[in-house]
């Protein structure tokens, strides 16, 4: 890359000599950099990913049947030195891999934004660093998105069993369905099972303040720009259940706060009530399911959930689609959880005073 740096430093001189384009192209060729746009840019945010998972993730990309791709790995300030070593090792093996390093951890939304800013592909996709793709995923989605001139193509995903060898079934045929409205909601809240047309979403970014809900909000922000999308009914994305991943962490005060912020922002978007309901009810369901799965929950989490369900607009959306009994049931459950936690706290205080703890 030394030649490339020198050419950039002498850019103004070369421009005056009217031969700057030729020099730059020659320098890029020497460095192995091409000016041609790849078909697909794949963006991978990486943060302290276990070595085995990261290697499986990268292997699944370099073995894609669609070869004209660039792989942008954004190391989001990993403290595990193994991450940087693996990324450098793979970048040396495959020139399609580009590695960008954040000096400190900025969150998955910021890492995805860094990748988007660096992407040159006609289409872009996302891959989480502990997941992996079927070898034909990008080829199939690329074929389908071009066939109908769509803006988005999505596929099915599954959770692979832990501690098993990675084996991919042969996919000879599959069904597709054009999506026109807020159908199949699950696909609209995820970014990593999709291929996006770059030209249709220029300048769109993830909101770093909504980390954990940022992918859902991104999809909803680009939703009005989607002229057409297609679902491919084939399992092409493998979503690993990793205990260290953001999605597997216990429900925290911060996540509940971001869920509330996201729902408020979604309500303000210029999209139909049907889409708003589909999105907000799903985010709220994540929060409620998270609360139900925890043995002990922070009081602030319950309070955020209570505030959400009592937002006037959200309340109207919910009541238009569900029964009043459902609303009362959720309210009762949250209040009961709140009081139960208060009681536990008081008991602990008494036990502490009595020297029982």
C-alpha positions in Angstrom: 0.0 0.0 0.0 3.1 2.3 0.1 2.8 3.1 -3.7 -0.9 3.9 -3.2 -0.1 6.4 -0.4 2.6 8.1 -2.5 0.1 8.6 -5.4 -2.4 10.2 -3.0 0.3 12.5 -1.6 1.2 13.6 -5.1 -2.4 13.9 -6.2 -2.4 17.7 -6.9 0.9 17.5 -8.9 -0.4 14.6 -11.0 -3.7 16.4 -11.6 -1.9 19.5 -12.9 0.1 17.3 -15.3 -3.3 15.9 -16.7 -2.1 12.3 -16.2 -3.3 11.7 -12.7 -5.9 9.2 -13.7 -3.4 6.9 -15.4 -1.0 7.1 -12.5 -3.6 6.3 -9.9 -5.0 3.4 -11.9 -1.5 2.0 -12.3 -0.7 2.4 -8.6 -3.9 0.7 -7.6 -3.2 -2.2 -10.0 0.3 -2.6 -8.3 -1.4 -2.6 -4.9 -4.0 -5.2 -6.0 -6.8 -2.7 -5.6 -9.5 -2.5 -8.3 -11.6 0.5 -9.2 -14.4 -1.8 -10.4 -17.4 -2.1 -8.0 -17.8 -5.6 -6.6 -21.3 -7.1 -6.9 -21.7 -7.4 -3.2 -20.2 -5.8 -0.1 -20.5 -7.9 3.1 -20.2 -6.0 6.4 -19.1 -7.9 9.5 -19.0 -6.0 12.9 -16.6 -7.9 15.2 -16.2 -7.6 18.9 -14.4 -10.2 21.0 -15.8 -13.1 18.9 -14.5 -16.6 19.9 -11.8 -17.6 17.5 -13.6 -20.8 16.3 -16.8 -18.8 15.5 -14.9 -16.0 13.7 -13.1 -18.4 11.5 -16.3 -20.3 10.6 -17.9 -17.0 9.8 -15.0 -15.9 7.5 -14.7 -19.3 5.9 -18.4 -19.2 5.0 -17.7 -16.0 3.1 -14.5 -16.8 1.3 -16.2 -20.0 0.1 -19.3 -18.3 -1.4 -20.1 -19.4 -4.9 -20.6 -15.7 -5.8 -16.9 -14.7 -6.1 -17.2 -10.9 -6.9 -17.6 -9.7 -3.3 -15.7 -7.6 -0.9 -15.6 -8.5 2.8 -15.4 -5.6 5.2 -14.5 -6.6 8.8 -14.9 -3.8 11.4 -13.1 -4.7 14.6 -15.1 -2.6 17.1 -12.3 -2.2 19.7 -11.9 -5.8 20.7 -9.9 -6.4 23.8 -9.2 -10.0 22.8 -5.9 -9.8 20.7 -6.9 -13.1 19.0 -9.6 -11.2 17.0 -7.1 -8.9 15.3 -4.7 -11.8 14.7 -7.4 -13.8 12.9 -8.6 -10.9 10.9 -5.1 -10.1 9.7 -4.4 -13.7 8.9 -7.5 -14.0 6.7 -6.9 -10.6 5.0 -3.4 -11.8 4.0 -5.0 -15.0 2.6 -7.8 -13.3 0.6 -7.4 -9.9 -0.9 -11.2 -9.4 -0.9 -11.1 -9.0 2.9 -10.6 -5.4 4.2 -10.1 -4.9 7.9 -11.0 -1.6 9.7 -10.2 -1.1 13.4 -12.1 1.1 15.9 -9.8 2.4 18.7 -12.5 1.7 21.2 -15.8 -0.1 21.4 -18.5 2.0 19.9 -21.3 -0.6 19.5 -22.7 -2.7 16.7 -24.6 0.2 15.1 -21.4 2.3 14.8 -19.5 -0.6 13.4 -22.1 -1.3 10.8 -22.1 2.4 9.8 -18.3 2.3 9.4 -18.7 -0.7 7.1 -21.4 1.0 5.1 -19.2 4.1 4.6 -16.4 1.8 3.2 -18.7 -0.4 1.0 -18.3 -0.1 -2.7 -20.6 -2.9 -3.9 -23.7 -2.6 -6.0 -25.5 -4.5 -3.2 -24.6 -4.9 0.5 -25.3 -7.5 3.2 -24.5 -7.9 6.8 -23.1 -10.9 8.7 -22.7 -11.2 12.5 -19.2 -12.4 13.4 -20.5 -15.5 15.3 -22.9 -16.6 12.5 -22.2 -18.0 9.1 -23.8 -18.3 5.6 -24.7 -21.2 3.3 -22.1 -21.2 0.4 -24.9 -20.3 -2.1 -26.6 -17.6 0.0 -25.1 -14.5 -1.8 -25.4 -16.2 -5.2 -29.1 -17.0 -4.7 -30.1 -13.7 -3.3 -28.1 -11.8 -6.0 -29.8 -13.8 -8.7 -33.3 -13.2 -7.3 -32.8 -9.5 -6.5 -31.6 -8.9 -10.1 -34.3 -11.1 -11.7 -37.1 -8.8 -10.5 -35.1 -5.6 -10.1 -35.9 -5.6 -6.4 -34.4 -3.4 -3.7 -34.3 -6.2 -1.0 -34.0 -10.0 -1.1 -34.4 -12.0 2.1 -34.0 -15.6 3.0 -34.9 -18.1 5.8 -32.5 -18.7 8.7 -32.0 -21.3 11.4 -30.2 -21.9 14.6 -27.6 -24.6 14.2 -27.0 -27.1 17.0 -23.9 -26.4 19.1 -20.7 -28.5 18.8 -21.6 -30.0 15.5 -19.7 -29.9 12.3 -20.8 -27.3 9.7 -22.6 -29.2 7.0 -24.6 -27.5 4.2 -27.5 -29.1 2.4 -27.5 -28.9 -1.4 -30.1 -26.4 -2.6 -31.3 -27.3 -6.1 -34.7 -25.6 -6.0 -36.6 -23.2 -3.8 -39.8 -21.1 -3.7 -39.9 -17.3 -3.8 -42.6 -14.8 -2.9 -42.7 -11.1 -3.7 -43.4 -9.0 -0.6 -45.4 -5.8 -1.0 -46.5 -4.8 2.5 -45.6 -5.5 6.1 -46.0 -9.2 5.6 -43.8 -11.8 7.3 -42.8 -9.4 10.0 -39.9 -11.4 11.2 -38.0 -10.6 8.0 -38.5 -6.9 8.5 -36.8 -6.7 11.9 -33.5 -8.3 10.8 -30.7 -7.1 8.6 -28.4 -10.1 8.4 -30.7 -12.4 6.3 -31.0 -9.8 3.5 -29.3 -8.4 0.4 -29.9 -4.6 -0.2 -29.5 -2.6 -3.4 -26.9 0.1 -2.5 -28.3 2.8 -4.9 -31.7 2.7 -3.2 -30.4 3.3 0.4 -27.6 5.8 0.0 -26.9 7.8 3.1 -29.0 5.6 5.4 -27.3 4.7 8.7 -27.9 2.8 11.9 -28.8 4.8 15.0 -26.0 4.2 17.6 -28.4 5.3 20.4 -30.6 2.3 19.7 -28.1 -0.5 20.0 -29.9 -3.8 20.3 -32.9 -2.4 18.4 -30.9 -0.6 15.7 -31.5 -3.2 13.1 -35.3 -3.1 13.4 -35.2 0.7 13.3 -32.9 0.7 10.2 -35.3 -1.6 8.4 -38.3 0.6 9.2 -36.4 3.8 8.1 -35.6 2.2 4.7 -39.1 0.6 4.4 -40.7 3.6 2.5 -37.8 3.5 0.0 -38.4 -0.2 -0.9 -40.0 -0.4 -4.3 -40.1 -4.2 -4.2 -38.7 -7.1 -2.2 -38.6 -10.8 -2.5 -38.3 -13.7 0.0 -36.4 -16.8 -0.8 -37.8 -19.8 1.0 -34.5 -21.6 1.6 -32.5 -21.7 4.8 -29.3 -19.8 3.9 -28.3 -18.0 7.1 -27.2 -19.8 10.3 -27.8 -17.7 13.4 -25.7 -19.1 16.2 -26.9 -19.0 19.8 -23.8 -17.6 21.4 -23.9 -16.8 25.1 -21.6 -13.8 24.6 -23.6 -12.2 21.9 -25.7 -9.1 22.5 -29.0 -10.8 21.8 -28.4 -13.5 24.5 -27.6 -11.1 27.3 -30.1 -10.6 30.2 -32.6 -7.8 29.8 -31.0 -4.7 31.2 -32.2 -1.2 32.1 -30.2 0.0 29.1 -32.0 -2.3 26.7 -35.4 -1.4 28.1 -34.5 2.3 27.7 -33.5 1.7 24.1 -36.7 -0.3 23.4 -38.7 2.6 24.7 -36.7 5.1 22.6 -37.1 2.9 19.5 -40.9 2.6 19.9 -41.1 6.4 20.3 -39.1 7.0 17.1 -41.0 4.3 15.2 -44.3 6.1 16.1 -42.9 9.3 14.5 -42.0 7.6 11.2 -44.0 8.3 8.1 -45.2 4.7 7.7 -48.6 3.1 7.9 -50.2 2.2 11.2 -50.1 -1.5 10.2 -46.3 -1.4 9.8 -46.0 0.7 13.1 -48.1 -1.9 14.9 -46.1 -4.8 13.5 -42.8 -3.2 14.5 -43.7 -1.8 17.9 -45.5 -4.8 19.1 -42.5 -7.0 18.2 -40.1 -4.8 20.0 -42.4 -4.8 23.0 -42.8 -8.6 22.8 -39.0 -8.9 23.0 -39.0 -6.9 26.1 -41.8 -8.8 27.8 -40.3 -12.2 26.8 -37.0 -11.0 28.3 -38.7 -10.0 31.5 -40.5 -13.4 31.7 -37.2 -15.3 31.2 -35.3 -13.6 34.0 -35.6 -14.8 37.6 -34.7 -11.4 39.0 -35.4 -8.3 36.9 -34.4 -4.6 37.6 -37.3 -2.5 38.6 -36.4 0.1 36.0 -36.9 -2.5 33.3 -40.5 -3.1 34.5 -41.1 0.7 34.7 -39.9 1.2 31.1 -42.3 -1.6 29.9 -45.2 0.0 31.8 -44.4 3.4 30.3 -44.4 1.9 26.8 -47.8 0.2 27.1 -49.3 3.4 28.4 -48.0 5.6 25.6 -51.2 7.0 24.0 -50.3 6.2 20.4 -48.9 2.7 21.2 -51.9 2.0 23.4 -54.3 2.9 20.5 -52.3 0.7 18.1 -52.4 -2.3 20.5 -56.1 -1.8 21.2 -56.9 -1.7 17.5 -55.4 -5.1 17.0 -55.8 -7.0 20.2 -58.4 -7.4 22.9 -58.8 -5.2 26.0 -58.2 -8.4 28.1 -54.8 -8.8 26.6 -53.9 -5.2 27.5 -55.2 -5.7 31.1 -53.3 -9.0 31.4 -50.0 -7.5 30.4 -50.6 -4.5 32.7 -51.4 -6.9 35.6 -48.3 -9.0 34.9 -46.0 -6.0 34.8 -47.5 -4.6 38.0 -47.3 -8.0 39.7 -43.6 -8.3 38.6 -42.9 -4.8 39.9 -44.5 -5.5 43.3 -42.7 -8.9 43.6 -39.4 -7.2 43.0 -40.2 -4.5 45.5 -41.0 -7.2 48.1 -37.8 -9.1 47.4 -35.8 -5.9 47.9 -37.5 -5.2 51.2 -37.0 -8.7 52.4 -33.3 -8.5 51.6 -33.0 -5.2 53.5 -34.6 -6.7 56.6 -32.4 -9.8 56.3 -29.3 -7.6 56.0 -30.3 -5.6 59.1 -30.9 -8.8 61.1 -27.5 -10.2 60.0 -29.0 -13.0 58.0 -27.1 -12.1 54.8 
